[in-house]
């Protein structure tokens, strides 16, 4: 392993893993800290996905240190602490305490803060974080239910959370390239700063920053900060030019689709799949609650579809979702569907299904929870943001594509299988 990362949530981890995979590193994403002797195969980058974003700082520190210990024991040469590109943190802030703990554990004297992700319109200028055209504190993030962000100055946000002295490397320096940035780091060290916010408004900036932090044991930021790191390993001759081609080996076996997302995009994908002739079974939460539809029945139906890939979906139009919520309660309606799909996923695996598409963020969380893979090897991207993955550490590996509701083109459920060929 060359690069190890600690991500504070699951979808953020996937984002980073995809970035590293696209930049040519064989990348594995784990779900939590894996067992000590877990075999990561030929992975060059490993992203440990925690669920620590909104935990109290002391808990987030403990979880992050456990992840660091595992990464170090597995040979990571450089570590990224990945948080959200909107710097989501609670009022008590745990990005600072986690950074302090990682700095101490790695025995380093300087790290950076750079949540910029220009491709997603997150930029940092004069130390202020922008979301699109707005300052973070003017963006909808100020109303986030768990982590409302009312300050945009990363220097101020960080200074309130860390014991380290906080500095800034401005964009006027960053545009002059890696050498100028390295000089600014040397100046920061002389001033006794332990962490510097670094401006970045373009991918070019991120690549220059990446080059300048080649020797840093610890880097903190959003997924964007990973953009320039693989090239450092290439310059050192540790990473081949060629990229990840050929390393991804999906298991043979039949496929299935489980959809719990009610988003417009997913509903469109379902319509197109049905029109193209995929056999489909609609899962009605009220029928499930009343015992008129059981997991066993759904499985019998799905496993009898030998001609084509079966699609099981609870996805419904907004008025039907409202009706189900009215009858069952909002939380219970979601819960019933998630549990049903999660159980169906394990049943499909038992029935020999080895390739599974899951649509919906919460739905994917429930299915991954039930299938409980220790880690996922990141494979080719089907559509932006949605890769095929293969479970690691399982006797019977499965190919999984976990799709956020809104992601993917209308023919996603049809074309995804081509990517496996
Ligand atoms: P997305 O990524 O589109 O937000 P999620 O899976 O995160 O999709 O969220 C969809 C939620 O809606 C899940 O909790 C799911 O259980 C619930 N749900 C799915 N189908 C129905 C339905 N027919 N009625 C009520 N709730 C539903």
Boltz pocket constraint, residues with backbone or C-beta under 6 A from the ligand:
constraints:
  - pocket:
      binder: B
      contacts: [[A, 259], [A, 260], [A, 261], [A, 262], [A, 263], [A, 283], [A, 284], [A, 285], [A, 314], [A, 315], [A, 316], [A, 320], [A, 321], [A, 324], [A, 325], [A, 330], [A, 333], [A, 334], [A, 335], [A, 336], [A, 337], [A, 338], [A, 359], [A, 360], [A, 361], [A, 362], [A, 363], [A, 364], [A, 403], [A, 404], [A, 405], [A, 406]]
      max_distance: 6.0
